Amino acid sequence: MPDVRTPLISGNWKMNLDHFEALRNLQKLAWLLPKDIYQRADVSIHPPFTDIRTLQTSIEADRMDILLGAQHCHHEVNGAFTGEVSPLFLQKLDVKLVICGHSERRDLFGETDEMVNAKVKAILKHNMTPIMCVGESLAEREAGETEAKVLGQVVNGLQGVKKAEVGSMVIAYEPIWAIGTGKTATADDAQQVCASIRAAVTASFGADAGASVRIQYGGSVKPGTTEELMAQPDIDGALVGGASLDPDDFSQIVKIAAG
């Protein structure tokens, strides 16, 4: 397995930008990123569901190298699940990566580790890549429970997933206390947790999976914090929230991560 994993920089636009605004953001981002940068980094955007078809059309028409992602999906292909989105529908829209287990989904919508695990399997089954989010609250951090909480989410979220599939996945460490607060874990703290995640994957799924799984850091990532975070050996990219809504900031983060 390669010693150096291609960094993945993912922009989670959350519930922001209608499809007109999203298209403008995408086009400006594509203009700001030089073509050769995609040889050194993968870039994905994760807009609201209502934007996906518009952005898919633009990405295909303009032959962009930006990867289209989604923020969430249901684990079932179809059925009586009002308001949910099937992984099959996303696959048909050429979505490449799907975020699952984001802290906002866990906290606001009651997603459990078991639900996240079901979504991971559904995303993989439909030939997309899961970005499985894990992270601790401020109370858990202050109680010294960071590792127990995060590694518990990792183990539970990967139950029944095949070794080769785990190696192709992305795991995003996003300390809940850092999301949208302007606070960022120090690079050393983030590296320590990401190294523990990689060690847990290696212990459960073998050295190949541990070496190839990509681990992102998420939590108020900005251009000013990117270089130190990306210099850490077990941080393979960033899951970017607020800063990804600004193409200038997001492109700077990508450029720094690409080196």
C-alpha positions as CSV (number, residue, x, y, z in Angstrom):
1,M,0.0,0.0,0.0
2,P,1.3,3.5,-0.7
3,D,2.8,5.5,2.2
4,V,1.2,8.7,1.0
5,R,-2.5,8.9,0.5
6,T,-4.0,11.4,-1.9
7,P,-5.7,14.1,0.3
8,L,-9.4,14.6,-0.1
9,I,-10.8,18.0,0.5
10,S,-14.6,17.9,0.9
11,G,-16.9,20.9,1.0
12,N,-20.1,20.3,3.1
13,W,-22.5,23.1,2.1
14,K,-25.1,21.9,4.6
15,M,-28.5,23.6,4.1
16,N,-27.1,26.6,2.2
17,L,-27.3,27.7,-1.4
18,D,-30.2,27.2,-3.8
19,H,-29.3,25.6,-7.1
20,F,-28.6,29.0,-8.8
21,E,-26.2,30.0,-6.0
22,A,-24.7,26.5,-5.9
23,L,-24.0,26.7,-9.6
24,R,-22.2,30.0,-9.3
25,N,-20.1,28.7,-6.4
26,L,-19.1,25.6,-8.4
27,Q,-18.2,27.5,-11.5
28,K,-16.1,30.0,-9.5
29,L,-14.4,27.2,-7.6
30,A,-13.5,25.4,-10.8
31,W,-12.1,28.6,-12.3
32,L,-9.9,29.2,-9.2
33,L,-8.4,25.7,-9.1
34,P,-5.6,25.0,-11.6
35,K,-6.0,21.9,-13.7
36,D,-2.9,20.2,-12.4
37,I,-4.0,20.4,-8.7
38,Y,-6.2,17.4,-9.2
39,Q,-3.0,15.3,-9.7
40,R,-2.2,16.1,-6.0
41,A,-5.6,16.2,-4.3
42,D,-9.2,15.1,-4.7
43,V,-11.9,17.7,-4.3
44,S,-15.6,17.0,-3.6
45,I,-18.6,19.2,-3.0
46,H,-21.7,18.1,-1.0
47,P,-24.6,20.4,-1.8
48,P,-28.2,20.2,-0.7
49,F,-30.2,17.5,-2.6
50,T,-32.1,20.1,-4.7
51,D,-28.8,21.3,-6.2
52,I,-27.3,17.9,-7.2
53,R,-28.8,17.6,-10.7
54,T,-27.9,21.1,-11.7
55,L,-24.3,20.6,-10.5
56,Q,-24.1,17.2,-12.1
57,T,-25.0,18.7,-15.5
58,S,-22.4,21.4,-15.1
59,I,-19.6,19.1,-14.0
60,E,-20.3,16.8,-17.0
61,A,-20.7,19.5,-19.5
62,D,-17.6,21.4,-18.5
63,R,-15.6,18.2,-17.8
64,M,-14.7,19.3,-14.3
65,D,-12.5,17.1,-12.1
66,I,-14.5,18.1,-9.0
67,L,-16.3,15.1,-7.5
68,L,-20.0,15.4,-6.7
69,G,-21.1,14.4,-3.3
70,A,-24.2,14.2,-1.1
71,Q,-24.7,15.0,2.6
72,H,-26.9,12.0,3.6
73,C,-29.0,9.1,2.3
74,H,-31.3,6.4,3.6
75,H,-30.1,2.8,3.8
76,E,-33.1,1.4,1.9
77,V,-33.4,1.6,-1.9
78,N,-37.0,2.5,-1.8
79,G,-40.1,2.4,0.4
80,A,-42.4,4.4,2.6
81,F,-39.7,6.8,3.9
82,T,-41.1,10.3,3.3
83,G,-38.5,12.9,3.0
84,E,-35.6,10.5,2.7
85,V,-33.3,9.9,-0.4
86,S,-32.3,6.5,-1.7
87,P,-28.7,5.7,-2.3
88,L,-29.8,4.4,-5.8
89,F,-31.1,7.8,-6.7
90,L,-27.8,9.4,-5.8
91,Q,-25.9,6.8,-7.7
92,K,-28.0,7.5,-10.8
93,L,-26.9,11.2,-10.5
94,D,-23.3,10.2,-10.6
95,V,-22.7,11.1,-6.9
96,K,-19.3,9.7,-5.9
97,L,-19.2,10.3,-2.1
98,V,-21.8,10.4,0.6
99,I,-21.4,11.8,4.1
100,C,-22.9,9.7,6.8
101,G,-23.0,10.0,10.5
102,H,-22.3,13.7,10.6
103,S,-22.6,15.1,14.1
104,E,-25.6,17.2,13.1
105,R,-27.4,14.1,11.8
106,R,-26.6,12.3,15.0
107,D,-27.5,15.1,17.4
108,L,-30.5,16.7,15.6
109,F,-32.0,13.7,14.0
110,G,-31.1,10.9,16.3
111,E,-28.9,8.8,14.1
112,T,-27.3,6.0,16.0
113,D,-24.2,4.0,15.2
114,E,-26.4,1.2,13.9
115,M,-28.1,3.5,11.5
116,V,-24.8,4.9,10.3
117,N,-23.5,1.3,9.8
118,A,-26.5,0.5,7.6
119,K,-25.9,3.6,5.5
120,V,-22.2,2.8,5.1
121,K,-23.1,-0.6,3.7
122,A,-25.8,0.9,1.4
123,I,-23.4,3.5,0.1
124,L,-20.8,0.9,-0.7
125,K,-23.3,-1.4,-2.3
126,H,-24.2,1.3,-4.7
127,N,-20.5,1.9,-5.7
128,M,-20.1,5.2,-3.9
129,T,-17.6,6.1,-1.2
130,P,-18.9,6.8,2.4
131,I,-17.4,9.6,4.4
132,M,-18.2,8.2,7.8
133,C,-18.0,11.0,10.5
134,V,-17.0,10.4,14.1
135,G,-16.3,12.8,17.0
136,E,-16.8,13.6,20.6
137,S,-18.7,16.4,22.4
138,L,-17.1,19.0,24.6
139,A,-18.3,17.2,27.7
140,E,-16.8,13.9,26.6
141,R,-13.6,15.6,25.7
142,E,-13.3,17.2,29.1
143,A,-14.1,13.9,30.8
144,G,-11.2,12.3,29.0
145,E,-13.6,10.1,26.9
146,T,-12.5,11.2,23.4
147,E,-10.8,8.0,22.4
148,A,-13.5,5.7,23.8
149,K,-16.3,7.6,22.1
150,V,-14.5,8.0,18.7
151,L,-13.2,4.5,18.5
152,G,-16.6,3.1,19.6
153,Q,-18.2,4.9,16.7
154,V,-15.5,3.6,14.3
155,V,-16.0,0.0,15.4
156,N,-19.7,0.2,15.4
157,G,-19.9,2.0,12.1
158,L,-17.8,-0.6,10.3
159,Q,-19.5,-3.7,11.6
160,G,-19.9,-6.3,8.8
161,V,-18.0,-4.2,6.2
162,K,-15.4,-6.1,4.1
163,K,-11.7,-5.4,4.5
164,A,-11.3,-4.2,0.9
165,E,-14.3,-1.9,1.3
166,V,-12.9,-0.3,4.5
167,G,-9.7,0.5,2.7
168,S,-11.6,2.4,0.1
169,M,-13.5,4.5,2.6
170,V,-13.1,7.9,4.2
171,I,-13.4,8.4,7.9
172,A,-13.8,12.0,9.1
173,Y,-12.8,13.0,12.6
174,E,-14.9,16.0,13.5
175,P,-14.8,17.0,17.1
176,I,-18.4,18.2,17.8
177,W,-17.1,21.1,20.0
178,A,-15.2,22.5,17.0
179,I,-18.0,22.5,14.4
180,G,-19.2,26.0,13.7
181,T,-17.6,27.4,16.8
182,G,-14.5,28.8,15.3
183,K,-12.5,26.5,17.6
184,T,-10.1,24.0,16.0
185,A,-8.4,21.0,17.6
186,T,-4.6,21.6,17.7
187,A,-2.8,19.7,14.9
188,D,-1.2,17.5,17.6
189,D,-4.5,16.6,19.2
190,A,-6.1,16.0,15.8
191,Q,-3.2,13.8,14.7
192,Q,-3.4,11.8,17.9
193,V,-7.1,10.9,17.4
194,C,-6.6,10.2,13.7
195,A,-3.7,7.9,14.5
196,S,-5.9,6.1,16.9
197,I,-8.6,5.7,14.3
198,R,-6.0,4.3,11.8
199,A,-4.7,1.9,14.5
200,A,-8.2,0.7,15.2
201,V,-8.9,0.1,11.5
202,T,-5.6,-1.8,11.2
203,A,-6.4,-4.0,14.3
204,S,-9.8,-4.9,12.9
205,F,-9.3,-5.1,9.2
206,G,-5.6,-5.5,8.6
207,A,-2.5,-3.5,7.6
208,D,-3.7,-2.9,4.0
209,A,-7.0,-1.4,5.1
210,G,-5.3,0.7,7.8
211,A,-2.7,2.0,5.3
212,S,-5.2,2.9,2.6
213,V,-8.2,4.3,4.5
214,R,-8.3,8.1,4.2
215,I,-8.9,10.0,7.4
216,Q,-10.1,13.6,7.2
217,Y,-10.2,16.3,9.9
218,G,-13.3,18.4,10.2
219,G,-14.2,21.3,12.5
220,S,-13.8,24.9,11.6
221,V,-11.1,24.2,9.0
222,K,-9.9,27.5,7.5
223,P,-7.0,28.5,5.2
224,G,-5.0,29.6,8.2
225,T,-5.3,26.2,10.0
226,T,-4.9,23.9,6.9
227,E,-1.1,23.7,6.5
228,E,-0.4,22.5,10.0
229,L,-3.3,20.0,10.0
230,M,-2.3,18.6,6.6
231,A,1.3,18.2,7.7
232,Q,0.3,15.4,10.1
233,P,1.0,11.9,8.9
234,D,-2.5,10.5,9.7
235,I,-4.6,13.4,8.4
236,D,-5.4,12.8,4.7
237,G,-7.7,15.8,4.0
238,A,-10.4,18.0,5.4
239,L,-14.2,18.0,5.7
240,V,-14.8,21.7,5.4
241,G,-18.1,23.4,6.5
242,G,-18.5,27.2,6.5
243,A,-15.3,28.0,4.7
244,S,-16.4,25.8,1.7
245,L,-19.2,28.2,1.0
246,D,-16.7,30.8,0.0
247,P,-14.9,29.6,-3.2
248,D,-11.9,31.9,-2.5
249,D,-11.4,30.3,1.0
250,F,-12.2,26.8,-0.2
251,S,-9.8,27.0,-3.1
252,Q,-7.0,28.2,-0.8
253,I,-7.6,25.2,1.5
254,V,-7.4,22.9,-1.5
255,K,-4.2,24.5,-2.8
256,I,-2.5,24.3,0.6
257,A,-3.6,20.7,1.1
258,A,-2.3,19.8,-2.4
259,G,1.1,21.2,-1.5
